[in-house]
Amino acid sequence: MPVLPLHADPGSSVQPLTWLGFLTRWQWDWVAGPMLLVLTGAYLAGVLVLRRRGDAWSVARTGYWLVGMAQLAYATLGPLGVYDTVLFSVHMVQHMMLSMTIPVALAQGAPMTLALRAIKGGVRNGLLWLIHSRLAKVLLFPPLTTGAMIVMPFALYPTGLYDLTLRNNTYHDLLHIWMLVMGSAFFMPLVGPDPTPWKVPYPIRILLFFLTMPFHAFIGTMLMGSKTLVAESWYLAFNRTWGPSPMQDQYYAGAILWATGDLTMLGVMSALFLGWYRESQREARRVDRQLDREEARAHATSVGGATMQPLPADDED
């Protein structure tokens, strides 16, 4: 049964969040719900088109996409969506999922590649145009998206912006959409196989991930050590008698921001190092094959030239 509406406010009747509640507290939302259905349905429809055509599509890619959709459902319709305005720590878990773990899974699902293979005609040409458009080059410019990832927590929590998203449902939904879009724009060109307007070398990718880590740690420790509550009047107005105190809850939120951000980036960088190593091995094998072919051609030319040289004439008496 419903426990409280999404975007709960201090006037809502809020039931305590238990460990079991992290599995059972679900609600429908008319923004996130239809978006989830469309994204999941469109992807599976594309896979079905390829299968009926006799073309292969990676089961792992489909699995990544479905994992990303499951995370998105949990973050918006599940317990995180139900309690994200009640507990700062719950919001922070949701924040890190929307901006990091979900975009990584969606990037690995390669949705643009699937669309380009499944769709034909003018729509496909339109997608190709969009991928190589000036707008895509700007929005997916890695230094720009890296800057957005770094700046967002500083622009959101120490200012009154986060408090505004708690008090206004539209801004609350827009914040979720912004986190998902920003995270996808950051991760897809760096960890996904989809075509993008920027070809980023592996060392630059790793550097961009590495640059974000100190800033997550800084804002996380700042929240942990702060003596002032973020959105203080909002959280105190709930008058909760369960769960951590508002100050302890903020401490947990800061720790989640710090630890989850660093762990996610370290995990992604480890995968990139592995991908870089595999690419270098493939390139080394390609160069070896090229050298072997050139050596074989040179040898064949040498042998052929030797056999075609005229024999010396016999000495005449």
ZICORFEN-V730847 format. One record per residue. N is the residue number from 0. RES is the residue in one small letter. PHI is phi in whole degrees, -180 to 180 (none if undefined). PSI is psi in degrees with one decimal (* if undefined). D_FIRST is the distance of its C-alpha to the first C-alpha in Angstrom with 1 decimal. Layout:
N:RES:PHI:PSI:D_FIRST  N:RES:PHI:PSI:D_FIRST
//
This chain:
0:m:none:150.0:0.0  1:p:-60:139.6:3.8  2:v:-101:-33.6:6.3  3:l:-172:157.8:9.3  4:p:-73:157.7:11.3  5:l:-62:154.6:13.6  6:h:62:45.2:17.0  7:a:-60:142.2:15.8  8:d:-119:173.0:18.8  9:p:-59:-16.8:20.2  10:g:-85:-6.0:19.2  11:s:-79:153.8:15.4  12:s:-86:100.4:13.6  13:v:-100:119.4:13.2  14:q:-81:150.4:11.8  15:p:-59:142.1:14.4  16:l:-90:112.2:14.3  17:t:-100:173.7:15.3  18:w:-62:-38.3:17.0  19:l:-66:-32.0:14.2  20:g:-63:-24.5:11.9  21:f:-67:-9.7:14.5  22:l:-111:-27.1:13.2  23:t:-109:-14.2:9.5  24:r:-86:96.5:8.5  25:w:-125:149.9:8.7  26:q:-145:155.9:9.0  27:w:-91:143.4:11.5  28:d:-134:133.5:14.8  29:w:-81:2.0:17.7  30:v:-102:-55.9:20.3  31:a:-74:-37.8:19.4  32:g:-59:-57.4:17.6  33:p:-60:-36.8:20.7  34:m:-61:-42.5:23.0  35:l:-62:-44.9:21.5  36:l:-63:-42.0:21.9  37:v:-67:-46.7:25.4  38:l:-64:-43.0:26.6  39:t:-69:-46.3:25.4  40:g:-64:-42.2:26.7  41:a:-64:-40.9:30.0  42:y:-65:-48.5:30.8  43:l:-65:-33.2:30.2  44:a:-64:-40.1:32.2  45:g:-63:-42.1:35.0  46:v:-62:-42.1:35.1  47:l:-64:-39.8:35.3  48:v:-59:-44.5:38.2  49:l:-65:-43.0:40.1  50:r:-63:-42.2:39.6  51:r:-67:-28.2:40.8  52:r:-81:-12.4:43.7  53:g:91:9.1:44.5  54:d:-91:147.3:43.9  55:a:-87:149.3:42.3  56:w:-142:134.2:39.3  57:s:-60:128.5:38.3  58:v:-64:-35.0:35.4  59:a:-63:-40.0:35.1  60:r:-62:-45.4:34.8  61:t:-62:-40.8:32.0  62:g:-62:-43.0:30.2  63:y:-59:-44.2:30.6  64:w:-63:-43.7:29.1  65:l:-68:-35.5:26.0  66:v:-63:-41.9:25.6  67:g:-62:-40.6:25.9  68:m:-67:-38.5:23.2  69:a:-65:-41.8:20.8  70:q:-63:-40.9:21.6  71:l:-64:-39.0:21.2  72:a:-64:-42.9:17.7  73:y:-66:-36.8:16.8  74:a:-76:-24.8:18.7  75:t:-113:-36.1:17.2  76:l:-105:-19.7:13.7  77:g:-88:-160.9:12.9  78:p:-56:-33.7:13.0  79:l:-66:-38.0:16.4  80:g:-72:-30.2:15.5  81:v:-75:-37.7:12.7  82:y:-110:9.3:15.2  83:d:-68:-20.5:18.5  84:t:-96:-1.3:19.4  85:v:-100:-41.1:18.7  86:l:-122:126.6:20.7  87:f:-63:-37.2:23.9  88:s:-65:-37.6:24.0  89:v:-66:-42.8:20.7  90:h:-57:-40.0:22.2  91:m:-68:-38.0:25.3  92:v:-60:-44.8:23.8  93:q:-61:-43.6:22.3  94:h:-57:-49.1:25.8  95:m:-69:-32.8:27.6  96:m:-69:-45.9:25.5  97:l:-66:-36.2:25.8  98:s:-96:-12.9:29.5  99:m:-131:-69.2:30.7  100:t:-68:-37.9:29.0  101:i:-68:-48.6:27.4  102:p:-58:-35.4:30.7  103:v:-63:-44.6:32.6  104:a:-64:-42.9:30.6  105:l:-66:-37.1:30.9  106:a:-62:-40.6:34.6  107:q:-69:-19.8:35.2  108:g:-75:-12.4:33.6  109:a:51:56.0:36.6  110:p:-65:-34.4:35.0  111:m:-70:-39.6:38.2  112:t:-62:-42.7:40.4  113:l:-61:-44.9:38.2  114:a:-63:-42.6:38.3  115:l:-66:-29.5:42.1  116:r:-84:-31.3:42.6  117:a:-89:-28.3:40.3  118:i:-101:144.1:41.3  119:k:-126:170.3:44.8  120:g:81:-149.1:46.9  121:g:-65:-33.8:46.5  122:v:-65:-42.0:42.9  123:r:-64:-42.6:44.1  124:n:-62:-36.6:47.1  125:g:-65:-39.3:44.9  126:l:-64:-42.8:42.7  127:l:-62:-41.8:46.0  128:w:-61:-42.2:47.3  129:l:-64:-41.4:44.2  130:i:-60:-38.2:44.3  131:h:-101:11.6:47.9  132:s:-76:163.0:47.7  133:r:-65:-35.1:48.6  134:l:-61:-44.8:45.1  135:a:-65:-37.7:43.7  136:k:-63:-35.0:46.6  137:v:-76:-50.3:45.6  138:l:-67:-28.2:41.8  139:l:-105:13.6:42.2  140:f:-66:113.9:45.1  141:p:-54:-44.4:44.3  142:p:-61:-34.6:45.8  143:l:-69:-46.5:43.9  144:t:-68:-33.0:40.5  145:t:-65:-42.6:41.4  146:g:-61:-39.3:42.2  147:a:-64:-39.9:38.9  148:m:-63:-37.8:37.1  149:i:-73:-43.8:39.3  150:v:-75:-33.2:39.2  151:m:-53:-51.2:35.5  152:p:-61:-34.1:34.3  153:f:-71:-33.1:37.4  154:a:-79:-21.1:36.8  155:l:-93:-51.9:33.1  156:y:-88:-43.5:32.8  157:p:-74:-11.4:36.2  158:t:-101:-174.1:36.2  159:g:-88:4.7:34.0  160:l:-65:-42.5:32.5  161:y:-64:-40.8:29.4  162:d:-59:-38.1:28.8  163:l:-64:-40.6:29.1  164:t:-67:-24.5:26.4  165:l:-75:-31.2:24.0  166:r:-94:-11.4:24.9  167:n:-128:119.2:25.1  168:n:-63:-38.4:22.4  169:t:-65:-46.5:25.1  170:y:-65:-32.1:26.9  171:h:-64:-46.6:23.8  172:d:-67:-40.1:23.2  173:l:-64:-34.3:27.0  174:l:-62:-43.7:27.1  175:h:-63:-44.0:24.8  176:i:-64:-41.7:26.9  177:w:-62:-44.0:30.0  178:m:-60:-44.2:29.1  179:l:-67:-44.7:28.4  180:v:-68:-43.5:31.6  181:m:-63:-45.2:33.7  182:g:-63:-40.1:32.8  183:s:-66:-41.6:33.4  184:a:-64:-31.2:36.7  185:f:-77:-48.0:37.8  186:f:-84:-35.0:36.9  187:m:-60:-44.5:37.6  188:p:-69:-18.0:41.4  189:l:-100:-31.2:41.7  190:v:-124:-9.6:39.8  191:g:-95:157.7:39.1  192:p:-88:-3.1:41.5  193:d:-66:150.3:41.1  194:p:-67:137.3:44.2  195:t:-138:161.7:44.4  196:p:-71:-9.4:47.2  197:w:-120:127.6:47.9  198:k:-100:102.4:49.3  199:v:-99:120.5:48.6  200:p:-62:152.5:50.6  201:y:-57:-43.9:48.9  202:p:-60:-37.0:50.6  203:i:-69:-39.7:49.3  204:r:-58:-48.4:45.8  205:i:-63:-39.7:45.8  206:l:-62:-42.5:47.4  207:l:-63:-40.8:44.7  208:f:-66:-41.3:42.0  209:f:-64:-34.3:44.1  210:l:-66:-30.2:44.6  211:t:-76:-22.6:41.0  212:m:-64:-46.8:40.6  213:p:-61:-32.6:42.6  214:f:-72:-37.4:40.7  215:h:-63:-41.7:37.2  216:a:-64:-39.9:38.8  217:f:-65:-51.4:40.4  218:i:-67:-32.7:37.3  219:g:-64:-47.8:35.2  220:t:-68:-30.6:37.9  221:m:-64:-43.3:38.3  222:l:-67:-38.2:34.7  223:m:-65:-36.5:35.0  224:g:-95:-4.0:38.2  225:s:-70:140.6:37.4  226:k:-95:-1.3:37.7  227:t:-112:134.0:36.0  228:l:-79:137.6:32.3  229:v:-72:134.1:31.1  230:a:50:49.2:29.3  231:e:-57:-50.9:30.1  232:s:-63:-33.9:29.3  233:w:-65:-52.1:25.9  234:y:-71:-36.9:24.8  235:l:-68:-28.2:26.6  236:a:-68:-17.3:24.9  237:f:-71:-26.7:21.6  238:n:52:46.9:23.4  239:r:-66:141.0:21.3  240:t:-110:7.1:22.2  241:w:-128:162.0:20.5  242:g:74:-175.6:21.4  243:p:-70:155.4:24.8  244:s:-64:158.4:26.8  245:p:-54:-39.4:27.0  246:m:-69:-41.8:30.4  247:q:-66:-36.5:29.4  248:d:-63:-40.2:26.5  249:q:-67:-37.0:29.0  250:y:-60:-45.1:31.3  251:y:-61:-41.2:28.6  252:a:-61:-44.0:28.0  253:g:-63:-41.0:31.8  254:a:-64:-38.8:32.1  255:i:-65:-43.0:29.4  256:l:-61:-45.1:31.3  257:w:-66:-56.7:34.6  258:a:-68:-46.0:33.8  259:t:-66:-40.6:31.5  260:g:-62:-47.6:33.9  261:d:-68:-41.3:36.9  262:l:-66:-40.1:35.5  263:t:-63:-46.4:34.3  264:m:-66:-38.3:37.7  265:l:-65:-40.7:39.5  266:g:-63:-43.6:37.7  267:v:-66:-42.0:38.5  268:m:-64:-38.0:42.1  269:s:-62:-42.8:42.5  270:a:-64:-37.1:41.5  271:l:-68:-40.9:43.9  272:f:-58:-43.4:46.7  273:l:-64:-43.6:46.2  274:g:-63:-39.9:46.2  275:w:-62:-44.1:49.3  276:y:-63:-45.1:51.0  277:r:-64:-39.7:50.3  278:e:-65:-40.8:51.5  279:s:-65:-36.2:54.6  280:q:-67:-41.9:55.3  281:r:-63:-41.3:54.9  282:e:-65:-38.9:57.2  283:a:-64:-41.6:59.7  284:r:-66:-37.7:59.8  285:r:-65:-42.8:60.2  286:v:-65:-41.2:63.1  287:d:-61:-43.0:64.7  288:r:-65:-39.6:64.6  289:q:-63:-43.3:66.1  290:l:-65:-39.7:68.8  291:d:-63:-41.0:69.5  292:r:-65:-42.6:69.9  293:e:-65:-39.0:72.2  294:e:-65:-41.0:74.2  295:a:-64:-41.3:74.5  296:r:-65:-41.5:75.7  297:a:-63:-40.0:78.2  298:h:-66:-42.4:79.5  299:a:-64:-40.1:79.9  300:t:-64:-41.0:81.7  301:s:-64:-45.2:84.0  302:v:-66:-44.0:84.9  303:g:-63:-40.7:85.3  304:g:-65:-37.4:87.5  305:a:-65:-39.2:89.7  306:t:-75:-22.3:90.4  307:m:-90:-9.6:91.2  308:q:-69:137.4:93.8  309:p:-67:144.6:97.4  310:l:-73:147.0:99.5  311:p:-65:144.3:102.6  312:a:-72:149.0:105.8  313:d:-68:144.0:108.5  314:d:-67:132.4:111.4  315:e:-91:137.4:114.5  316:d:-73:*:117.7
//
